Amino acid sequence: MSYTPYCGYVSQCNISLKKQRSRSIFSTLFCCFRDYNVEPPSTNSTSALPPLVEENGGLQKGDQMQVMPIPSGIYYFHGTEAVQQSFHYKPPAKYLLPELTASDYGKKCVVIDLDETLVHSSFKPISNADFIVPVEIDGTIHQVYVLKRPHVDEFLQRMGELFECVLFTASLAKYADPVADLLDRWGVFRARLFRESCVFHRGNYVKDLSRLGRELSKVIIVDNSPASYIFHPENAVPVQSWFDDMTDTELLDLIPFFEGLSKEEEVYSMLHKLCNR
């Protein structure tokens, strides 16, 4: 199957590429390392959360302001405890994001993934690493080597000018927060959301956009993992997974598209055209 940039379809190619990557005992840190036999976490367990499992799939989007049925097997995280929801739920009284600031009023919200979208990280030494981040695991400090995707600086700077930008990653904060500190030198990200803000559904960490507290017609998610946006596929700008190709231009190529999208009243029309061209 071929890959159509940005949309077209969400193929299995990203997943097959990732399956070939080695896993380690530290896989719980990253959304990009997976265990394909993971079970939903126990509701009375405070042990480490299972790593993200990436699978294709899609669910119909529920209206943010209406009661929405929850598919069986969805878990909402409260700290390290996973609480299974059933029957129906309303969007939470307290959303994941604070109220819009005056400087962002009228702007659309762009939710941006971290691993394999903006950077690639490894516990194996990388000679040309852009960052080396120390991370404590079970009382031992480990070095995480981080490569920046080509043109990520230009991409983030321009996105920060056009949108309210939110970092949303399925990785743990102990790793992702210091990486974001080094990556985002301009303060582009108005907020950072980590694994505990995800919904655990059928082995996937899903980023439920209805919990952000923003009008869904003005929200876009940029992510390499189809599992991340299965609740709102019509809001997604898929990107190809990035590991180490220094000739990659995907982020640079996306800038003109987002410049046009920032001028639209809502996101669906332009995303639909992009996905069907």
CORRACOR-V545511 format. One record per pair of residues at least 4 apart in sequence whose C-alpha atoms are under 6 Angstrom apart, sorted by the first residue. I is the first residue (numbers start at 1). GAP is how many residues later the second one is. Records with the same first field share a line. If there is no record, write none. Layout:
I = GAP  GAP
This chain:
4 = 4
6 = 231  232  233
7 = 231  268
8 = 267
14 = 227
27 = 6
28 = 22  23
29 = 142  143
30 = 141
31 = 21  139  140
34 = 17  18  19
43 = 39  40
46 = 34  35
52 = 152  153
53 = 150  151
54 = 173
55 = 172
56 = 170  171
58 = 172
59 = 171  172
61 = 170  171
62 = 6
64 = 146
67 = 22  23
68 = 20  21
69 = 19
70 = 18
73 = 128  129
74 = 10  126  127
75 = 7  8  9  124  125
76 = 6  7  123
77 = 4  5  119
95 = 116  117  118
96 = 116
97 = 115
104 = 60
107 = 56
108 = 55  110  111
109 = 54  55  56  110
110 = 55  109  110  111
111 = 55  56  110
112 = 55  56  109  110
113 = 4  55  56  110
114 = 4  55
115 = 4  5
116 = 4  125  126
117 = 107
118 = 31
119 = 28  29  30
120 = 26  27  123
121 = 24  25
122 = 22  23
123 = 21
129 = 16  17  18
130 = 16  17
131 = 15
132 = 12  13
133 = 10  11
134 = 8  9
135 = 6  7
136 = 4  5
151 = 101
155 = 96
159 = 4
160 = 28
165 = 24  25
166 = 23  24  25  26
167 = 25
168 = 24  25  26
169 = 25
170 = 24  25
171 = 24
172 = 22  23
173 = 4  21
180 = 4
198 = 7  8  9
199 = 6  7
200 = 4  5
206 = 22
207 = 21  22
217 = 49  50
218 = 48  49
220 = 15  16
221 = 15
222 = 15  16
223 = 15  16
224 = 14  15  16  17
229 = 4
258 = 4
268 = 4
273 = 4
